[in-house]
Amino acid sequence: MSTLAIPSLAPLEKQRKSQVRLTPRGRLVARSAVVASLSILLAASASFITGATAGSKESAVSTPYALITVKPGETLWSIASVLAAHGDRRDLVAEISEINHLKSPELQAGQRIYIPTR
C-alpha cells in the first residue's frame, strides 16, 4: 500500500492572515481615487482630441461677429443690404435679430449690435 502525503494547510492560514482588509471607509477612499483618476484621464483625452493646450495661440478662435453702433435712420434691412449686397438679405436680417436677441426689428440710433463678419 502506498501512503498519500497530504500537504499542510499552515501556509494558507498564514497567507489569509496577512491579507489587507479594507474598512467601508477605506473602500470609499479607494473608489474615490479610481473615479478621480478616470475623470482626469477622460479630461486629458478630451483636450488631446480637441487640440486644446494651456496658452495655445492656435486654439484661440476669433469671434465671427463685429460690434457696431447703429446710426440714425439705419434699419436691420439697410445694414443687411450693405453686408450682403447681392445675397439674400432675409436670412441675414434673421441672423442679426437672433444673435442680438432683438424682440422687434426696430433699431434705435446709438444702439450697439453684433453683425456677422463673413
C-alpha positions in Angstrom: 0.0 0.0 0.0 1.0 3.4 -0.8 0.5 6.4 1.5 -0.6 9.7 0.2 1.1 12.8 1.5 -1.4 15.5 2.5 0.1 18.9 2.3 -0.1 21.1 5.4 -2.6 23.9 5.5 -0.4 26.1 7.6 1.0 28.2 4.7 -2.6 29.0 3.6 -3.6 30.2 7.1 -0.6 32.5 7.2 -1.5 33.9 3.8 -5.0 34.6 4.8 -3.9 36.4 8.0 -1.5 38.7 6.1 -4.1 39.9 3.6 -5.2 43.5 3.9 -8.9 44.1 4.6 -10.4 47.4 3.8 -13.0 49.0 6.1 -16.0 50.6 4.5 -14.3 54.0 4.7 -11.1 52.6 3.1 -13.2 51.2 0.2 -14.8 54.6 -0.2 -11.4 56.2 -0.4 -10.1 53.6 -2.9 -13.2 54.0 -5.1 -12.9 57.8 -5.0 -9.3 57.6 -6.1 -10.3 55.4 -9.0 -13.1 57.7 -10.0 -10.8 60.8 -9.8 -8.1 59.0 -11.9 -10.7 58.1 -14.6 -12.0 61.7 -14.6 -8.6 63.1 -15.1 -7.9 60.6 -17.8 -11.2 61.5 -19.6 -10.5 65.2 -19.4 -7.0 64.7 -20.7 -8.3 62.6 -23.6 -10.9 65.2 -24.5 -8.3 68.0 -24.5 -6.0 65.9 -26.6 -8.7 65.2 -29.2 -9.8 68.8 -29.4 -6.2 70.0 -29.5 -6.6 72.4 -26.6 -3.5 73.3 -24.6 -2.8 75.8 -22.0 -1.6 79.1 -23.5 -2.0 77.8 -27.1 -2.3 80.5 -29.6 -3.7 78.2 -32.3 -6.7 77.3 -30.1 -7.8 80.9 -29.9 -10.6 81.5 -32.4 -11.5 85.0 -33.4 -15.2 85.9 -33.0 -17.2 85.8 -36.2 -19.1 89.0 -35.2 -18.3 92.7 -35.1 -19.9 95.2 -32.7 -21.3 98.2 -34.5 -23.2 101.3 -33.3 -26.5 102.0 -35.2 -26.6 105.4 -36.9 -29.7 107.5 -37.2 -32.0 106.1 -39.9 -30.4 102.7 -40.1 -32.6 99.6 -40.1 -31.8 95.9 -40.0 -32.6 95.8 -43.7 -30.2 98.6 -44.6 -27.4 97.0 -42.5 -28.1 93.6 -44.2 -28.1 95.2 -47.6 -24.6 96.6 -47.0 -23.3 93.3 -45.7 -24.9 91.1 -48.4 -25.1 93.3 -51.5 -26.0 90.5 -53.9 -27.2 87.8 -51.5 -30.4 87.0 -49.7 -30.9 89.7 -47.1 -33.8 88.0 -45.3 -31.5 85.3 -43.8 -29.0 87.9 -42.7 -31.7 90.1 -41.0 -33.0 86.9 -39.2 -29.4 86.1 -38.1 -28.7 89.6 -36.8 -32.0 89.5 -34.9 -31.2 86.2 -33.4 -27.6 86.9 -32.3 -28.7 90.2 -30.7 -31.9 88.7 -29.1 -34.0 91.5 -30.7 -37.7 91.3 -29.8 -38.6 93.6 -32.7 -36.9 94.6 -36.0 -36.7 98.3 -35.0 -33.3 99.8 -34.1 -32.5 102.9 -32.1 -29.7 105.3 -33.0 -26.7 104.7 -30.8 -27.8 101.1 -30.1 -24.9 98.6 -30.3 -25.5 95.4 -32.1 -23.4 92.4 -33.4 -23.2 91.7 -37.1 -21.6 88.7 -38.8 -18.1 89.4 -40.3 -18.2 86.8 -43.1 
